[in-house]
Amino acid sequence: MTSLDLALIGNGSVSALVSPEATIVWGCFPRFDGDPVFCALLNGEPAADGIGLFAIELLDQVSCTQQYVTNTPVLVTRLADRSGGAIEVTDFAPRFRQFGRMFCPLSIVRQIRRVTGTPRIRIRLRPARDYGRVPAERTSGSNHIRYRGTEDTLRLTTNASISALLEENAFFLDDSVTLLLGPDETLQGSVTEVGRRFREETTAYWKNWVRSLAIPFEWQDVVIRAAITLKLNAFDDTGAIVAAMTTSIPEAANSGRTWDYRYCWLRDAYFVVEALNRLGATRTMERYVNYIVNVIADAPDGRLQPLYGLTGRSMLEERVVDSLPGYRGMGPVRVGNQAYQQIQHDVYGSAILAAMHLFFDQRLESGGNEALFRRLEALGHHAAALFDQPDAGIWELRGSTHVHTFSSMMCWAGCDRLARIAAHLGLEQAAADWRRTASRMHEVICARCWNAALGSFVATMDGSSLDASLLRMHDLGFLAADDPRFAGTVAAVERHLRRGDFIFRYVEADDFGTPENAFVACTFWYINALAALGRHDEARALFANILACCNRHGLLAEHIDPESREQWGNFVQTYSMVGLISSATRLSIPWEQAF
């Protein structure tokens, strides 16, 4: 049965998801949001008669194991057959510094090595076009095969038999085979030597990158894997950060909640750069801030959308494709996301909070100045004007609007940070003005979003329901940890939104019915809130529980079934991996106390 027990490989230009049996079941070219030439994940089982896959099959296979090379996204799968034969498949996307710049081509390398015995293998490379509608057209040469896709032509260069690949004939693996799938360009040098060099350089790059991280003492392996995963979700060319690599993995079985997450949500991306900044990975943050500054410059009248394309494109029209049945046949499969047209006021705070780093982080190459501050002020004016106006909210409700408390808090946070930036720049009048504005907003939110009967803040102004985003109040600096209203809000969330060991984002029915699964990030927010309240033993127990829900590689999707603990929703979900990093860094014992 298809599952999300998958591994992610990538390099900031392309990515792919690999099954435990070494089949690439998802991969888009020429970008994360491009046509999925590998789409078996949404096309039922990756069976022999399907398209949209890249399988390496060991005949008479009886076992498989899989793991990453330590501190890298280089994946090694070991397959064994019933006769004692075994092979090792190494998958990666090249990434390393070359000629003074980062080399991250639109390429995937697969190396197959005989380990023992006389293994017999079959390679099935079946790229698809137009979201799985038809196979890519093929032409071949002496040591390569071209595949013409919807947006690009890919070339497979290999030292394997071209006839065996074209006809999918099985053959004995005497030594090793290298498969390099990338742009339609002639490879300079032997594919074996190029593959070997790419692997060595890529492994060295990632080990050096991890070495620079400031990780917590406890849970180092899962934090490192989460950091690498977030790095892979950042599009190197522009700095945009995608919410997930996939589209249309349903939030729950047969729920119809299938969305395309291969775009940059300003809210999600802000959380990503915050998490990586905690670990000292400033380059991703700096690239994203450049992306958001360009988005702000292009925004008409300074009004921001909730999400943008990887290049900053604003039009992301949503459509249903009928060529793919969906994950386990649970459609519809959607391309694009209509949420780009929604009104979500928290985006102004998200943009300001992300850009704030330019003014205070001295590690960055280019700092913020008054000119940038004035551009951010335009966002602040929108935040101040809209904080008490209805929007679709953080959960992107499609059938209703309300004055959402989280949106109001994020608007407040944006204005509060503008006051701090202005003071840092010595702009005393501007600092005073923004402090007054933020104070007024804070008073209104406290008056209208507090529900005395519940002893808690609530999800909407003058409302009575709760949602899990209220758990962010302390992290945003809206309430102190020792404020009794924060403890009251956490207690109310526990009563209303906790199901077993997980927190639901909300429990009221929406456009698609009553939510069935828990939103992973919300449980991490709850863990952080418990830590802030000094309930460390409870927080650590819940953290251990959610770590046990990760797949074999420590990766998380968007949702978890609280009963079966199966993962659902788009994968790998940056929100979830951010939550893992955030909770681990808060809960770990300090290094100085570890010895």
C-alpha positions as CSV (number, residue, x, y, z in Angstrom):
1,M,0.0,0.0,0.0
2,T,1.2,3.5,-0.8
3,S,2.4,5.4,2.2
4,L,4.5,8.4,3.2
5,D,7.4,6.3,4.4
6,L,9.5,8.2,1.8
7,A,12.9,9.8,1.7
8,L,13.5,13.3,0.3
9,I,16.6,14.0,-1.9
10,G,17.3,17.4,-3.5
11,N,19.7,20.3,-4.0
12,G,17.7,23.5,-3.9
13,S,16.9,23.3,-7.6
14,V,15.1,19.9,-7.9
15,S,13.9,17.3,-5.5
16,A,12.5,13.8,-5.5
17,L,10.8,11.4,-3.1
18,V,12.1,7.8,-3.0
19,S,10.3,4.8,-1.7
20,P,11.9,2.2,0.6
21,E,12.4,-0.1,-2.5
22,A,14.4,2.6,-4.3
23,T,11.6,3.8,-6.6
24,I,11.4,7.6,-7.3
25,V,7.6,8.2,-7.0
26,W,7.6,12.0,-7.1
27,G,9.7,14.6,-8.7
28,C,9.0,17.8,-10.6
29,F,11.0,19.5,-13.3
30,P,12.4,22.0,-14.0
31,R,11.3,23.4,-10.5
32,F,9.6,22.2,-7.4
33,D,6.3,23.5,-8.8
34,G,6.9,22.1,-12.3
35,D,5.3,19.2,-14.1
36,P,5.8,16.0,-12.0
37,V,7.6,13.8,-14.4
38,F,7.6,11.3,-11.6
39,C,4.0,11.2,-10.3
40,A,3.4,7.6,-9.2
41,L,2.6,8.8,-5.7
42,L,-0.6,10.2,-7.1
43,N,-1.1,7.5,-9.7
44,G,-2.0,4.6,-7.6
45,E,0.6,1.9,-6.9
46,P,3.9,2.2,-8.7
47,A,3.1,-0.9,-10.7
48,A,5.1,-2.3,-13.6
49,D,2.5,-1.0,-16.1
50,G,2.3,2.5,-14.7
51,I,4.1,5.7,-15.7
52,G,5.7,8.5,-13.8
53,L,8.3,6.5,-11.9
54,F,12.0,5.6,-11.9
55,A,12.4,2.1,-10.4
56,I,15.4,0.0,-9.8
57,E,14.2,-3.5,-9.2
58,L,16.2,-6.4,-7.8
59,L,14.7,-9.7,-9.1
60,D,13.5,-12.0,-6.4
61,Q,14.0,-9.3,-3.8
62,V,13.3,-10.4,-0.2
63,S,14.4,-7.4,1.9
64,C,15.3,-3.8,1.8
65,T,16.9,-1.3,4.2
66,Q,17.4,2.4,3.7
67,Q,19.1,5.3,5.4
68,Y,20.8,8.6,4.7
69,V,24.5,9.0,4.7
70,T,25.1,10.7,8.1
71,N,24.4,14.5,8.0
72,T,23.6,14.5,4.3
73,P,20.6,14.1,2.0
74,V,22.5,11.4,0.2
75,L,20.3,8.3,0.4
76,V,21.5,4.7,0.4
77,T,19.0,1.8,-0.2
78,R,20.2,-1.8,0.1
79,L,18.2,-4.6,-1.6
80,A,18.8,-8.3,-1.1
81,D,17.5,-11.3,-3.1
82,R,16.6,-14.9,-2.0
83,S,19.9,-16.3,-3.4
84,G,22.2,-14.1,-1.3
85,G,22.7,-11.4,-3.9
86,A,22.6,-7.7,-2.8
87,I,22.8,-4.3,-4.4
88,E,23.2,-0.8,-3.0
89,V,21.5,2.2,-4.6
90,T,22.8,5.6,-3.8
91,D,20.5,8.6,-4.7
92,F,21.3,12.3,-4.5
93,A,21.1,15.6,-6.3
94,P,24.5,17.3,-6.7
95,R,25.2,20.4,-4.6
96,F,28.6,21.9,-3.9
97,R,30.7,25.0,-4.5
98,Q,32.5,25.1,-7.8
99,F,34.3,28.0,-9.5
100,G,33.3,30.3,-6.7
101,R,29.6,29.7,-6.8
102,M,27.1,27.1,-5.8
103,F,26.7,24.2,-8.3
104,C,23.2,22.7,-8.0
105,P,22.1,21.5,-11.4
106,L,18.7,20.2,-12.4
107,S,20.1,16.7,-12.0
108,I,19.6,13.5,-10.0
109,V,22.3,10.8,-9.8
110,R,21.6,7.2,-9.1
111,Q,24.5,4.8,-8.5
112,I,23.9,1.0,-8.4
113,R,26.6,-1.2,-6.9
114,R,26.8,-4.9,-6.6
115,V,27.5,-5.9,-2.9
116,T,27.3,-9.7,-2.9
117,G,26.3,-12.6,-5.1
118,T,25.0,-12.4,-8.7
119,P,22.1,-9.9,-8.5
120,R,19.9,-9.4,-11.5
121,I,18.2,-6.0,-11.9
122,R,15.7,-4.2,-14.0
123,I,15.6,-0.5,-14.5
124,R,12.2,1.1,-15.3
125,L,12.6,4.8,-16.2
126,R,9.2,6.1,-17.2
127,P,8.9,9.9,-17.0
128,A,5.4,11.3,-17.6
129,R,4.1,14.5,-19.3
130,D,1.2,16.8,-18.4
131,Y,0.6,15.5,-14.9
132,G,0.7,11.8,-15.8
133,R,-1.4,12.1,-18.9
134,V,1.0,10.6,-21.3
135,P,4.6,9.1,-21.3
136,A,7.4,11.4,-22.2
137,E,8.6,11.0,-25.8
138,R,11.9,9.1,-26.1
139,T,14.8,9.3,-28.4
140,S,18.2,7.6,-27.8
141,G,21.9,7.7,-28.6
142,S,24.9,5.6,-27.9
143,N,25.0,6.2,-24.2
144,H,22.0,8.4,-23.5
145,I,18.2,8.6,-23.7
146,R,16.2,11.8,-24.1
147,Y,12.8,12.3,-22.6
148,R,10.8,15.3,-23.9
149,G,8.5,16.5,-21.2
150,T,5.9,19.2,-20.8
151,E,8.3,22.0,-19.8
152,D,11.8,20.6,-20.5
153,T,13.8,17.8,-22.2
154,L,15.7,15.5,-19.8
155,R,18.7,13.4,-20.7
156,L,19.7,10.2,-19.0
157,T,23.4,9.5,-19.4
158,T,24.5,6.1,-18.3
159,N,27.1,3.3,-18.6
160,A,24.3,0.7,-18.6
161,S,23.0,-0.9,-21.7
162,I,20.7,1.5,-23.5
163,S,18.7,-1.4,-25.0
164,A,18.2,-2.9,-21.6
165,L,16.8,0.4,-20.3
166,L,14.6,1.1,-23.4
167,E,13.1,-2.4,-23.4
168,E,13.2,-2.8,-19.6
169,N,15.2,-6.0,-19.8
170,A,16.7,-7.6,-16.7
171,F,20.5,-8.0,-16.6
172,F,23.1,-9.2,-14.2
173,L,24.9,-6.5,-12.3
174,D,28.6,-7.4,-12.4
175,D,30.0,-4.3,-10.8
176,S,28.3,-0.9,-10.9
177,V,26.0,1.3,-13.0
178,T,25.6,5.1,-12.8
179,L,22.5,6.9,-14.0
180,L,22.6,10.7,-14.3
181,L,19.2,12.3,-15.2
182,G,19.4,16.0,-16.0
183,P,19.4,18.7,-18.6
184,D,19.7,17.7,-22.3
185,E,23.4,18.4,-22.4
186,T,26.4,16.3,-23.3
187,L,28.2,15.1,-20.2
188,Q,31.8,16.1,-19.9
189,G,33.8,13.0,-18.9
190,S,32.8,9.5,-18.1
191,V,29.5,9.1,-16.3
192,T,31.1,6.8,-13.7
193,E,33.8,9.4,-12.8
194,V,31.4,12.3,-12.9
195,G,28.9,10.5,-10.6
196,R,31.7,9.5,-8.2
197,R,33.0,13.1,-8.0
198,F,29.5,14.6,-7.6
199,R,28.8,12.2,-4.7
200,E,32.1,13.0,-2.9
201,E,31.7,16.8,-3.4
202,T,28.0,16.7,-2.4
203,T,28.7,14.6,0.7
204,A,31.5,16.9,1.8
205,Y,29.3,20.0,1.2
206,W,26.5,18.8,3.4
207,K,28.8,17.6,6.2
208,N,30.4,21.0,6.3
209,W,27.1,22.7,6.3
210,V,25.8,20.6,9.2
211,R,29.1,21.3,11.1
212,S,28.2,25.0,11.1
213,L,24.8,24.5,12.8
214,A,24.3,25.4,16.4
215,I,22.3,22.3,17.5
216,P,20.8,21.4,20.9
217,F,22.6,18.7,22.9
218,E,19.6,16.4,22.9
219,W,17.9,15.0,19.7
220,Q,20.8,16.0,17.5
221,D,20.0,13.5,14.8
222,V,16.4,14.5,14.3
223,V,17.2,18.3,14.4
224,I,20.0,17.9,11.8
225,R,17.6,15.9,9.6
226,A,14.9,18.6,10.0
227,A,17.4,21.4,9.2
228,I,18.6,19.6,6.0
229,T,15.0,19.1,5.0
230,L,14.1,22.7,5.4
231,K,17.2,23.7,3.4
232,L,16.0,21.4,0.6
233,N,12.7,23.2,0.6
234,A,14.3,26.5,-0.2
235,F,14.5,27.3,-4.0
236,D,18.1,28.4,-4.5
237,D,17.4,30.6,-7.5
238,T,15.1,33.1,-5.8
239,G,15.2,32.3,-2.1
240,A,11.5,31.3,-2.0
241,I,10.6,28.5,0.5
242,V,7.9,26.0,-0.5
243,A,5.4,24.7,2.1
244,A,5.8,21.1,0.9
245,M,7.2,19.3,-2.1
246,T,3.9,17.7,-3.1
247,T,0.4,18.5,-4.1
248,S,-2.9,16.8,-3.2
249,I,-1.9,14.4,-0.5
250,P,-5.2,14.4,1.5
251,E,-5.4,15.7,5.0
252,A,-7.5,12.7,5.9
253,A,-8.7,9.6,4.0
254,N,-11.4,10.5,1.4
255,S,-11.7,14.0,2.9
256,G,-11.5,16.0,-0.3
257,R,-9.0,18.2,1.5
258,T,-6.3,18.1,-1.2
259,W,-4.2,21.2,-1.9
260,D,-1.2,22.2,-3.9
261,Y,1.6,23.2,-1.4
262,R,4.4,23.7,-3.9
263,Y,4.4,27.5,-3.4
264,C,5.8,30.0,-0.9
265,W,3.4,31.0,1.9
266,L,4.8,34.1,3.6
267,R,3.6,32.8,7.0
268,D,5.2,29.4,6.6
269,A,8.4,30.8,5.2
270,Y,8.8,33.1,8.1
271,F,8.6,30.2,10.5
272,V,11.2,28.3,8.4
273,V,13.8,31.2,8.5
274,E,13.1,31.6,12.3
275,A,13.9,27.9,12.8
276,L,17.0,27.9,10.7
277,N,18.2,31.1,12.3
278,R,17.9,29.4,15.7
279,L,20.5,26.9,14.4
280,G,22.7,29.6,12.9
281,A,21.9,28.8,9.2
282,T,21.7,32.4,8.1
283,R,22.1,32.0,4.3
284,T,18.6,30.6,3.8
285,M,17.2,33.4,5.8
286,E,19.1,36.0,3.9
287,R,18.0,34.6,0.5
288,Y,14.4,34.5,1.7
289,V,14.5,38.1,3.0
290,N,15.7,39.2,-0.5
291,Y,12.8,37.3,-2.0
292,I,10.2,38.9,0.3
293,V,11.7,42.4,-0.2
294,N,11.2,42.0,-4.0
295,V,7.7,40.7,-3.4
296,I,7.0,43.8,-1.3
297,A,8.4,46.1,-4.0
298,D,6.1,44.6,-6.6
299,A,3.0,44.5,-4.4
300,P,0.3,46.9,-5.6
301,D,-0.3,49.6,-2.9
302,G,1.8,47.4,-0.5
303,R,-1.0,44.8,-0.3
304,L,0.3,41.3,0.1
305,Q,-1.1,37.9,-0.9
306,P,-0.8,34.9,1.4
307,L,1.4,33.0,-1.1
308,Y,3.4,33.5,-4.2
309,G,5.1,31.3,-6.8
310,L,8.7,30.4,-6.6
311,T,9.7,33.3,-8.8
312,G,7.3,35.8,-7.0
313,R,4.5,35.1,-9.5
314,S,1.2,36.3,-8.1
315,M,-1.3,34.4,-10.2
316,L,-1.6,30.8,-9.0
317,E,-5.0,29.7,-10.6
318,E,-6.3,26.5,-9.1
319,R,-7.5,23.7,-11.3
320,V,-8.3,20.0,-11.0
321,V,-6.4,17.6,-13.2
322,D,-8.3,14.4,-14.2
323,S,-5.2,12.5,-15.4
324,L,-4.2,11.4,-11.9
325,P,-6.5,9.5,-9.5
326,G,-4.7,10.8,-6.4
327,Y,-3.0,9.4,-3.4
328,R,-4.4,5.9,-2.9
329,G,-7.1,7.0,-5.5
330,M,-8.3,9.8,-3.2
331,G,-8.6,12.8,-5.4
332,P,-9.1,15.4,-6.6
333,V,-5.6,16.3,-7.6
334,R,-5.2,20.1,-7.7
335,V,-2.6,22.3,-9.4
336,G,-2.3,25.9,-8.2
337,N,-3.9,27.2,-5.1
338,Q,-6.9,29.6,-5.0
339,A,-5.8,30.8,-1.5
340,Y,-3.6,33.3,-3.4
341,Q,-6.8,35.4,-3.8
342,Q,-7.7,35.2,-0.1
343,I,-7.4,38.0,2.3
344,Q,-5.2,37.0,5.2
345,H,-4.0,39.9,7.3
346,D,-1.3,38.0,9.2
347,V,0.9,38.2,6.1
348,Y,1.9,41.8,6.9
349,G,3.3,40.8,10.3
350,S,5.0,37.7,8.7
351,A,6.8,39.9,6.2
352,I,7.9,42.5,8.7
353,L,9.1,39.8,11.2
354,A,11.1,38.1,8.5
355,A,12.7,41.3,7.2
356,M,13.5,42.4,10.8
357,H,16.5,40.2,10.8
358,L,18.3,42.5,8.3
359,F,18.3,45.2,10.9
360,F,19.6,43.2,13.9
361,D,21.6,40.2,12.7
362,Q,25.2,41.4,12.2
363,R,26.1,38.1,10.5
364,L,24.2,39.1,7.4
365,E,26.1,40.5,4.5
366,S,23.6,43.3,3.7
367,G,21.9,45.0,6.6
368,G,18.6,46.9,6.7
369,N,18.6,50.7,6.3
370,E,16.1,53.5,6.5
371,A,14.9,53.0,2.9
372,L,13.9,49.4,3.7
373,F,12.3,50.5,6.9
374,R,10.1,53.0,5.0
375,R,9.0,50.2,2.6
376,L,8.1,48.1,5.6
377,E,6.2,51.0,7.1
378,A,3.7,50.7,4.2
379,L,3.0,47.1,5.4
380,G,2.6,48.4,8.9
381,H,0.0,50.9,7.9
382,H,-2.0,48.1,6.3
383,A,-1.6,46.0,9.4
384,A,-2.8,48.8,11.6
385,A,-5.8,49.5,9.4
386,L,-6.8,45.8,9.0
387,F,-6.1,44.1,12.3
388,D,-9.7,44.3,13.4
389,Q,-11.2,43.5,10.0
390,P,-12.4,40.0,8.8
391,D,-10.2,37.7,6.8
392,A,-9.8,34.0,5.9
393,G,-7.4,33.5,8.8
394,I,-4.4,31.2,9.2
395,W,-6.4,28.1,8.3
396,E,-7.6,29.6,5.0
397,L,-11.3,29.0,5.4
398,R,-12.9,29.1,2.0
399,G,-16.5,29.6,3.0
400,S,-16.5,32.3,5.7
401,T,-14.5,35.2,7.1
402,H,-14.1,36.5,10.6
403,V,-11.8,38.8,12.6
404,H,-9.3,36.1,13.5
405,T,-7.3,36.6,16.7
406,F,-4.1,35.2,15.2
407,S,-4.3,37.6,12.3
408,S,-4.8,40.5,14.7
409,M,-1.8,39.4,16.8
410,M,0.4,39.2,13.8
411,C,-0.6,42.6,12.7
412,W,0.2,43.8,16.2
413,A,3.6,42.0,16.0
414,G,4.4,43.7,12.7
415,C,3.8,47.2,14.2
416,D,5.6,46.3,17.4
417,R,8.7,45.3,15.5
418,L,8.5,48.4,13.4
419,A,8.8,50.4,16.6
420,R,11.9,48.4,17.6
421,I,13.5,48.8,14.1
422,A,12.9,52.6,14.2
423,A,14.5,52.9,17.6
424,H,17.4,50.8,16.4
425,L,17.8,53.2,13.4
426,G,17.6,56.3,15.7
427,L,14.2,57.4,14.2
428,E,12.7,58.5,17.5
429,Q,9.5,60.0,16.2
430,A,8.7,56.9,14.1
431,A,9.5,54.6,17.0
432,A,7.1,56.6,19.3
433,D,4.4,56.5,16.6
434,W,4.6,52.8,16.1
435,R,4.7,52.1,19.8
436,R,1.5,54.0,20.2
437,T,-0.1,52.2,17.3
438,A,1.0,48.8,18.6
439,S,-0.3,49.6,22.1
440,R,-3.7,50.6,20.8
441,M,-3.9,47.4,18.8
442,H,-2.9,45.4,21.9
443,E,-5.6,46.9,24.0
444,V,-8.3,46.2,21.4
445,I,-7.2,42.6,21.0
446,C,-7.2,42.1,24.7
447,A,-10.6,43.6,25.1
448,R,-12.4,41.9,22.2
449,C,-10.6,38.5,21.9
450,W,-10.7,37.6,25.6
451,N,-13.7,35.5,26.7
452,A,-14.2,35.8,30.4
453,A,-16.7,32.9,30.5
454,L,-14.0,30.5,29.1
455,G,-11.2,32.2,30.9
456,S,-9.3,32.2,27.6
457,F,-8.5,34.1,24.5
458,V,-10.7,32.8,21.6
459,A,-10.2,32.3,17.9
460,T,-12.1,35.4,16.7
461,M,-13.0,38.8,18.1
462,D,-16.2,38.7,20.2
463,G,-16.3,34.9,19.6
464,S,-16.5,31.8,21.7
465,S,-14.6,29.1,19.8
466,L,-10.9,28.2,20.0
467,D,-8.2,27.4,17.6
468,A,-4.6,26.2,18.2
469,S,-2.9,29.4,16.8
470,L,-3.7,31.0,20.2
471,L,-0.8,28.9,21.6
472,R,1.5,31.2,19.7
473,M,0.7,34.2,21.9
474,H,3.8,33.9,24.1
475,D,6.2,33.1,21.2
476,L,5.1,36.3,19.5
477,G,5.6,38.3,22.6
478,F,1.9,39.3,22.9
479,L,1.7,37.8,26.4
480,A,4.3,37.0,29.0
481,A,4.6,33.4,30.1
482,D,3.6,34.3,33.6
483,D,0.5,36.2,32.5
484,P,-2.5,34.2,33.9
485,R,-4.4,34.8,30.6
486,F,-1.8,32.7,28.8
487,A,-2.2,29.8,31.2
488,G,-5.9,30.1,30.9
489,T,-5.7,30.0,27.1
490,V,-3.5,26.9,27.2
491,A,-5.9,25.2,29.6
492,A,-8.8,26.0,27.3
493,V,-7.0,24.6,24.3
494,E,-6.3,21.4,26.3
495,R,-10.0,21.0,27.1
496,H,-11.4,21.7,23.7
497,L,-8.7,20.8,21.1
498,R,-6.6,18.0,22.6
499,R,-7.4,14.5,21.3
500,G,-5.1,11.9,23.0
501,D,-1.6,13.1,22.6
502,F,-2.3,15.6,19.8
503,I,-3.8,19.0,19.2
504,F,-6.3,19.8,16.5
505,R,-6.1,23.2,14.8
506,Y,-9.9,23.5,15.4
507,V,-12.8,21.1,15.9
508,E,-15.8,22.9,14.4
509,A,-17.1,21.8,11.0
510,D,-15.8,23.9,8.0
511,D,-16.4,23.8,4.3
512,F,-15.4,20.1,4.1
513,G,-16.9,18.8,7.3
514,T,-15.4,18.2,10.8
515,P,-11.6,17.8,10.8
516,E,-10.5,14.2,11.4
517,N,-6.8,14.4,11.9
518,A,-4.4,16.5,14.0
519,F,-2.3,19.3,12.4
520,V,1.2,18.3,13.4
521,A,2.5,21.9,14.0
522,C,-0.2,22.6,16.5
523,T,1.1,19.8,18.8
524,F,4.5,21.3,18.7
525,W,3.0,24.7,19.6
526,Y,1.3,23.1,22.6
527,I,4.6,21.5,23.6
528,N,6.3,24.9,23.5
529,A,3.5,26.4,25.5
530,L,3.8,23.8,28.2
531,A,7.6,24.4,28.3
532,A,6.9,28.2,28.7
533,L,4.6,27.4,31.6
534,G,7.2,25.3,33.3
535,R,5.5,21.9,32.6
536,H,8.7,20.4,31.2
537,D,8.0,16.7,32.0
538,E,4.7,16.8,30.1
539,A,6.3,18.7,27.2
540,R,9.1,16.2,26.9
541,A,6.7,13.2,27.0
542,L,4.6,14.7,24.2
543,F,7.7,15.5,22.2
544,A,8.9,11.9,22.5
545,N,5.5,10.7,21.4
546,I,5.4,12.8,18.2
547,L,9.0,11.9,17.4
548,A,7.8,8.3,17.4
549,C,5.3,9.3,14.7
550,C,8.1,10.3,12.2
551,N,8.8,8.0,9.4
552,R,12.0,6.0,9.3
553,H,14.0,9.0,8.2
554,G,12.6,11.4,10.8
555,L,10.3,13.2,8.4
556,L,6.8,14.5,9.0
557,A,3.8,15.3,6.8
558,E,1.1,17.9,7.7
559,H,-1.4,15.8,9.6
560,I,-1.5,12.7,11.9
561,D,-4.4,10.4,12.5
562,P,-4.6,10.4,16.4
563,E,-5.8,6.8,16.5
564,S,-3.6,5.0,13.9
565,R,-0.8,7.6,14.1
566,E,-0.5,7.4,10.3
567,Q,0.7,10.5,8.5
568,W,-1.5,12.4,6.1
569,G,-1.2,15.6,4.1
570,N,1.4,17.1,1.9
571,F,5.0,15.9,2.5
572,V,7.6,16.8,3.6
573,Q,5.7,19.6,5.5
574,T,8.0,22.6,6.5
575,Y,5.6,23.7,9.2
576,S,6.0,20.3,10.9
577,M,9.8,20.2,10.6
578,V,10.0,23.8,12.0
579,G,7.9,22.7,15.0
580,L,10.3,19.8,15.6
581,I,13.4,22.1,15.6
582,S,11.6,24.7,17.8
583,S,10.5,22.2,20.4
584,A,13.9,20.4,20.5
585,T,15.8,23.6,21.1
586,R,13.5,24.6,23.9
587,L,13.4,21.3,25.7
588,S,17.0,20.1,25.4
589,I,19.2,20.5,28.4
590,P,21.9,23.1,27.8
591,W,25.3,21.9,26.6
592,E,27.0,23.2,29.7
593,Q,24.8,21.0,31.9
594,A,25.3,17.8,29.7
595,F,28.7,16.8,31.2
